[in-house]
Structure formats: C-alpha cells, structure tokens
Amino acid sequence: MPNEAFARPRRCPLCGKPRVEEYKPFCSRGCRDRDLNRWFDEGYRVPVDQPPDGTADDDRFDEG
C-alpha cells in the first residue's frame, strides 16, 4: 500500500496548480516571485502585541 503523500502530486502553495521541479515548491516563476514579494512586504509575520513605546515585556529589566 503506497503512502498517500507520494501517490498525490504536490501542489503550489499559492494557487494549487501542480508544481514544477524548476520552481519547487511553486508551479511557476510568477508564484515564486509573488511569494518572495510577500516576504519583502512583511506579509508573513507573526502578530505581536507591543506597548506603544515599541518595547516588548521581555526587553525590560526588573528594577531592584
């Protein structure tokens, strides 16, 4: 019984078309460049709750 991950063709994470080895894991240069542009525009970042002064709680030292 073959593993299902190997039986199904892998898809482009952006548009869902079958991926091309040359642009792996994407299907085309366009999807690859679109993904890179999202990185440059900070589209892939984890939202963080920060106080208005821009410091995180971990950056502060206990005064004592």
SERO-4910 file (N, C-alpha, C, O; in steps of 0.05 Angstrom, whole numbers):
BEGIN
 pado doro    nc1    nc2    nc3   cac1   cac2   cac3    cc1    cc2    cc3    oc1    oc2    oc3
  Met    A     17    -24      0      0      0      0     18     25      0     32     30     20
  Pro    A     18     41    -21     35     64    -23     26     87     -4      2     90      2
  Asn    A     45    102      5     39    124     22     24    146      6     32    151    -17
  Glu    A      3    157     17    -14    176      2      2    201     -5     -4    214    -25
  Ala    A     22    209     12     37    233      6     53    230    -20     57    249    -34
  Phe    A     62    206    -26     77    201    -50     58    195    -74     67    199    -97
  Ala    A     34    187    -69     16    180    -90      4    205   -103     -2    205   -127
  Arg    A     -1    226    -87    -13    250    -98      9    270   -107     29    272    -94
  Pro    A      4    283   -130     23    303   -138     22    327   -119      1    335   -110
  Arg    A     45    339   -114     46    362    -96     36    386   -111     39    389   -135
  Arg    A     23    404    -97     11    428   -108     25    453   -100     39    454    -79
  Cys    A     23    474   -116     34    500   -110     20    511    -85     -5    511    -84
  Pro    A     34    521    -65     21    531    -41      5    557    -46    -12    564    -30
  Leu    A     10    571    -68     -5    596    -73    -30    592    -90    -51    603    -83
  Cys    A    -28    577   -112    -51    575   -130    -62    547   -132    -84    544   -142
  Gly    A    -48    527   -123    -58    500   -123    -53    484   -148    -61    461   -150
  Lys    A    -40    496   -168    -33    482   -192    -10    462   -186      4    465   -166
  Pro    A     -7    441   -203     16    422   -199     42    437   -200     47    454   -217
  Arg    A     60    430   -181     85    445   -180    105    435   -201    103    412   -211
  Val    A    124    452   -208    145    446   -228    171    444   -213    177    461   -196
  Glu    A    187    424   -219    213    419   -205    230    444   -206    243    450   -186
  Glu    A    231    458   -228    248    481   -231    242    503   -211    259    518   -202
  Tyr    A    216    506   -203    207    527   -185    198    516   -158    184    530   -144
  Lys    A    205    492   -152    196    478   -128    198    496   -104    219    507   -100
  Pro    A    178    498    -87    153    484    -86    130    498   -102    107    491    -98
  Phe    A    137    516   -120    116    531   -134    112    520   -162    127    502   -171
  Cys    A     92    530   -176     85    520   -203     98    537   -225    101    527   -248
  Ser    A    106    561   -218    117    579   -239    135    600   -227    136    603   -202
  Arg    A    148    615   -244    165    637   -234    147    659   -222    155    672   -202
  Gly    A    123    662   -233    105    682   -223     97    677   -194     97    695   -177
  Cys    A     89    652   -187     82    645   -160    106    647   -141    104    656   -118
  Arg    A    130    639   -151    154    641   -135    160    670   -129    166    677   -106
  Asp    A    158    688   -149    163    716   -144    142    729   -127    149    747   -111
  Arg    A    117    721   -129     96    732   -112    101    725    -83     97    742    -66
  Asp    A    110    700    -78    116    692    -51    140    708    -40    139    717    -17
  Leu    A    160    712    -56    183    728    -48    175    757    -41    184    768    -22
  Asn    A    157    768    -58    147    795    -53    132    797    -26    134    817    -13
  Arg    A    117    776    -19    103    776      6    123    777     29    118    790     50
  Trp    A    146    763     26    167    764     47    178    792     49    181    803     71
  Phe    A    183    805     26    194    832     26    175    852     38    183    870     52
  Asp    A    149    848     33    129    866     44    120    859     72    101    871     83
  Glu    A    134    840     84    128    831    111    100    819    113     87    822    134
  Gly    A     91    806     92     65    793     92     64    768    110     43    760    119
  Tyr    A     88    757    114     90    733    131    103    741    157    128    738    160
  Arg    A     88    750    175     99    756    202     79    748    223     54    748    218
  Val    A     89    743    246     72    736    269     63    761    283     80    777    291
  Pro    A     37    765    286     27    789    300     36    788    329     34    768    343
  Val    A     45    811    339     55    814    366     41    838    379     39    859    367
  Asp    A     31    834    404     21    856    419     44    870    432     58    859    449
  Gln    A     49    895    424     71    911    435     60    936    447     41    948    437
  Pro    A     72    945    469     63    971    481     71    994    462     88    990    444
  Pro    A     58   1017    465     63   1040    447     92   1049    445    100   1060    425
  Asp    A    108   1044    466    135   1053    465    153   1035    448    176   1041    444
  Gly    A    142   1012    438    157    995    420    174    974    433    187    959    419
  Thr    A    174    973    459    190    952    472    172    929    480    148    932    484
  Ala    A    183    906    480    169    882    489    174    877    518    194    887    529
  Asp    A    156    863    532    159    857    560    186    843    566    198    848    587
  Asp    A    195    826    548    220    812    552    244    830    551    266    823    560
  Asp    A    241    854    539    263    873    537    268    889    562    289    902    565
  Arg    A    249    888    580    251    904    604    264    888    627    260    864    629
  Phe    A    280    903    642    293    890    665    279    899    691    268    921    693
  Asp    A    279    880    710    267    887    736    286    907    750    310    902    753
  Glu    A    274    928    760    289    947    775    289    938    804    267    933    815
  Gly    A    311    937    817    310    928    844    336    928    858    337    920    882
***
